[in-house]
Each structure stands twice: as C-alpha cells, then as structure tokens.
Amino acid sequence: MTEVAHDAQPQAQPPAQHAPEAADTVELLGLVAHLQHVAFNRLAEDARVAPTTAQQLELSRLAAAAVDRRDRVLARVVELGGEPERCLGAYARLLEDFDSRTQPSTWWERLLRSYVADGVSDDFCRIAASAVDDRSRALLLEVLDDAAHANLAVGELEAAGAQDEVLVSRLALWGRRLVGEALGVVQQAMSAHPALGRLVTRREAEARAAAEEPPAAPAAEAPAAAADGAAPAKLFGELTAEHTRRMSRLGLTA
C-alpha cells in the first residue's frame, strides 16, 4: 500500500514540478481566452450591423465558434491550476485604447480592423506558444489556426476593392494605422504581463540553441529584458512581415 501511494503522488500533481513555466503558460492561455472572448463580442456586433442576411448568419456562427474556443482554452487553464475568471480579468482593459482610437466609419473599415488586429494578436500568441508545454501548444495552435473569419473578410474586401480603387487606397491607409496600433497593444501586453516576455525570450533562446548560435545577451539579462517590457526587435520584425503578407493577400500596400 505504501508503494502504491508513493507511486501515485507525482502523477497527482504534475504542474508543481515546473511551477514557473506553468504559471507563464497560464498567462498566455489567459490572453488567448480573452482574445476569443473579445472576438465573440465583436463578431456578434458585426452580425448585428452586417449589410446582408447571409453575412449576419455567417458572423453569428463565427461568434458561437469563438465562445467554444474560449472555453476550451479556459479548460486548459483549470487543468494547470489557474482560475479562469482571474485570467480573463487580467486582460480586461488591454484593448480599450485600441478600440477608442480605431473606431471604423464604414463596414469595410470594420472588416479590415478585425482582420488586422486578429492577425497581429494571433501571430504574437503563436510565437509565444512555441515556448509552452506540448499539450498547451497543440491546443493554442489549433485555436489560433481557425481562419474562417479571415477568409470571410478577405472575400468581402477583395470583392469590394475590385470595383472601387478609391476604397482600396483608403483601406491601405487604414491598414497602416491599424497595424501601428496593434503592435502598440503587443508592447503594452508584454509590459503589463512579464510572463509573455519570458515566453518570447525563451522561444528565441531555444531557437538559437537549436542553431548552435551564441546568445544575444547573457542568460541572466534575459528575464530582466522581458520584465521591463522590452520587446525583441526580431519579434516585431516577424509580426510586421506577417502583416505585410496578409495585406498583400488583399492587394493592399502595407
């Protein structure tokens, strides 16, 4: 009986073996869950104001799917010992400034805002997810790889732009404004939540180790850089490159 209890104990508390890493993972899961929560609200509002019934139906379906993705991520938070409500609450005000500064004036601007903002935030979360445990990473990548809303936006914007060159020019300017604001949100998130910076730093350190490259800075300095919100230039280079690719898909200049 003693041997059975001794063998069972480590299996009952796996997160305690890597508490700091698990806590950082919970922070990222909380961010992704919050983004899905925000997506639900935005998609529901988009469905309300969409110009056609077909668009209303599709957007309402996408809103429901966002709720499902949010709850799957929160279930993983619980598995790691986190509190779902606290995780969502920690990011409650993250997008307030972005929303206030990027109020769309047309349906097309509304579509592009979601396309750009979701794209940048999802790209950041994918990068950070590369440094978490395998199970959490698989879940996050599955959630973040859902492209249904992006495909809808691309279809709508491409069709509109093909008939209106003035609209194309306006949307290109709008997209440049949006990406600047979206990158600012990434910086703000990393500054307010050092765990996100640690994940990015860990990911870059692992990539250098795999390539057998010398570290860019002494290992002791990396946590401090993440803690004070300094975002690696490489990170923003990757996010900008992916944004350019998405805008090119629309035929818009980034």
C-alpha positions in Angstrom: 0.0 0.0 0.0 2.9 2.4 0.8 4.5 1.8 -2.6 1.2 2.5 -4.4 0.7 5.8 -2.6 4.3 6.8 -3.3 4.0 6.0 -7.0 0.6 7.8 -7.3 1.7 11.1 -5.7 3.9 12.5 -8.5 1.1 11.8 -11.0 -1.5 13.7 -9.0 0.4 17.0 -9.0 2.3 17.3 -12.3 2.1 21.1 -12.6 4.1 21.5 -9.3 7.2 20.1 -11.0 7.5 23.1 -13.2 5.6 25.8 -11.4 7.2 28.9 -13.0 6.7 27.5 -16.6 3.1 26.5 -15.8 2.4 30.0 -14.5 3.8 31.6 -17.7 1.7 29.2 -19.7 -1.4 30.1 -17.8 -0.8 33.8 -18.6 -0.6 33.1 -22.3 -3.7 30.9 -22.1 -5.5 33.8 -20.4 -4.5 36.1 -23.2 -5.8 33.8 -25.9 -9.0 33.1 -24.0 -9.5 36.9 -23.6 -8.9 37.5 -27.3 -11.5 34.8 -28.1 -13.9 36.5 -25.7 -13.4 39.8 -27.4 -13.8 38.1 -30.8 -17.2 36.8 -29.7 -18.4 40.3 -28.8 -17.1 41.9 -31.9 -18.5 39.2 -34.2 -21.9 39.4 -32.5 -21.8 43.2 -33.1 -20.7 42.7 -36.7 -23.5 40.3 -37.2 -26.0 42.9 -35.9 -24.8 45.6 -38.4 -23.9 43.4 -41.4 -25.5 44.6 -44.6 -26.9 41.3 -45.8 -28.7 38.4 -44.1 -26.1 35.9 -45.4 -23.3 37.9 -43.6 -25.4 38.1 -40.5 -25.8 34.3 -40.4 -22.2 33.6 -41.0 -20.9 36.1 -38.5 -23.3 34.8 -35.8 -21.9 31.3 -36.4 -18.4 32.6 -36.1 -19.3 34.3 -32.8 -20.6 31.0 -31.4 -17.4 29.2 -32.5 -15.3 31.9 -30.7 -17.1 31.0 -27.4 -16.3 27.3 -27.9 -12.6 28.1 -28.5 -12.5 30.4 -25.4 -14.0 27.7 -23.2 -11.5 25.1 -24.4 -8.6 27.3 -23.6 -10.1 28.1 -20.1 -10.5 24.4 -19.5 -6.7 24.0 -20.0 -6.2 26.9 -17.5 -8.1 24.9 -14.9 -6.0 21.8 -15.7 -2.9 23.8 -15.0 -4.3 25.1 -11.7 -5.3 28.5 -12.9 -8.5 30.5 -12.3 -10.5 31.3 -15.5 -12.1 34.4 -14.2 -8.8 35.8 -13.0 -7.1 35.0 -16.3 -9.8 36.9 -18.3 -9.9 39.7 -15.8 -6.2 40.3 -16.0 -6.6 41.4 -19.7 -9.9 43.2 -19.3 -8.6 46.7 -20.3 -5.9 45.6 -22.8 -7.8 46.7 -25.9 -9.6 49.8 -24.5 -7.2 52.3 -26.1 -7.0 50.3 -29.4 -10.8 50.3 -29.6 -11.1 54.0 -28.8 -8.5 55.0 -31.4 -9.7 52.8 -34.2 -13.4 53.3 -34.5 -14.4 52.2 -38.0 -16.6 54.5 -40.1 -17.7 52.0 -42.7 -18.4 48.3 -43.0 -15.2 47.8 -44.9 -13.1 49.5 -42.2 -14.8 47.3 -39.6 -13.9 44.2 -41.5 -10.3 45.3 -42.0 -9.9 46.3 -38.4 -10.7 42.7 -37.2 -8.6 41.2 -40.0 -5.5 43.2 -39.0 -6.0 43.2 -35.2 -6.8 39.5 -35.0 -3.9 38.7 -37.3 -1.3 40.6 -35.3 -2.5 39.2 -31.9 -2.8 35.7 -33.2 0.7 35.8 -34.7 2.1 37.0 -31.4 0.3 34.3 -29.5 1.7 31.6 -31.9 5.2 32.9 -31.3 4.8 32.8 -27.5 3.1 29.4 -27.7 6.2 27.8 -29.1 7.8 28.0 -25.6 5.0 26.3 -23.6 4.4 22.6 -23.0 3.4 20.3 -25.8 -0.3 19.9 -24.8 -0.9 23.6 -24.3 0.9 24.4 -27.5 -1.2 22.0 -29.6 -4.4 23.4 -28.2 -3.3 27.0 -28.7 -2.2 26.4 -32.3 -5.4 24.7 -33.1 -7.4 27.6 -31.7 -5.3 30.2 -33.4 -5.3 28.5 -36.8 -9.0 28.9 -37.3 -9.1 31.1 -40.4 -12.8 31.2 -41.0 -13.2 34.9 -40.1 -10.1 36.0 -42.0 -11.3 34.2 -45.1 -14.7 35.9 -44.9 -13.0 39.3 -44.5 -10.7 38.6 -47.5 -13.6 37.6 -49.7 -15.6 40.6 -48.8 -12.8 43.1 -49.1 -11.4 41.7 -52.3 -14.8 41.9 -54.0 -15.3 45.5 -52.8 -11.9 46.6 -53.8 -12.1 45.2 -57.3 -14.8 47.7 -58.1 -13.5 50.7 -56.2 -9.9 52.0 -56.5 -10.6 54.8 -54.1 -11.7 52.3 -51.5 -8.5 50.4 -52.0 -6.4 53.4 -51.3 -8.4 54.3 -48.2 -8.2 50.8 -46.8 -4.4 50.7 -47.4 -4.1 53.9 -45.2 -6.5 52.4 -42.7 -4.5 49.2 -42.5 -1.2 51.1 -41.8 -2.9 52.9 -39.0 -4.3 49.7 -37.6 -1.1 47.8 -37.6 0.7 50.5 -35.7 -2.0 50.5 -33.0 -2.0 46.7 -32.9 1.8 46.5 -32.4 1.4 49.0 -29.6 -1.1 46.6 -27.9 1.5 43.8 -28.1 4.1 46.1 -26.5 1.6 47.0 -23.8 0.7 43.4 -23.1 4.3 42.4 -22.7 5.0 45.3 -20.4 2.0 44.6 -18.2 2.5 40.8 -18.2 6.2 39.9 -17.9 5.3 36.2 -18.4 4.6 36.9 -22.1 8.0 38.5 -22.5 9.6 35.5 -20.8 7.9 33.1 -23.2 9.2 35.1 -26.2 12.7 35.3 -24.8 12.6 31.5 -24.1 11.5 30.8 -27.6 14.3 32.8 -29.1 16.9 31.2 -26.8 15.7 27.8 -27.8 15.9 28.7 -31.5 19.5 30.0 -31.0 20.4 26.8 -29.1 19.0 24.6 -31.9 21.0 26.6 -34.4 24.1 26.5 -32.1 24.3 30.3 -32.2 25.8 32.3 -29.3 23.1 34.1 -27.2 22.5 37.7 -28.0 22.9 38.7 -24.3 24.0 36.9 -21.1 21.3 34.5 -19.9 21.0 36.4 -16.6 19.9 39.5 -18.5 17.0 37.9 -20.5 14.4 37.8 -17.7 15.1 41.5 -16.9 14.6 42.5 -20.5 11.3 40.6 -20.6 10.2 42.0 -17.2 10.6 45.7 -18.2 8.5 45.2 -21.4 11.4 45.4 -23.9 10.1 43.5 -26.9 12.8 42.0 -29.1 13.3 43.6 -32.5 13.1 40.1 -34.0 9.6 39.7 -32.7 8.3 43.0 -34.2 10.1 42.2 -37.5 8.2 38.9 -37.6 4.8 40.5 -36.8 5.3 43.2 -39.4 6.3 40.7 -42.1 3.2 38.6 -41.4 1.0 41.7 -41.5 2.6 42.6 -44.9 1.8 39.2 -46.2 -1.9 39.5 -45.1 -2.3 42.9 -46.7 -0.8 41.6 -49.9 -3.4 38.9 -49.9 -6.0 41.7 -50.1 -4.0 43.6 -52.8 -3.3 46.4 -50.3 0.1 48.1 -49.7 1.2 47.6 -46.1 
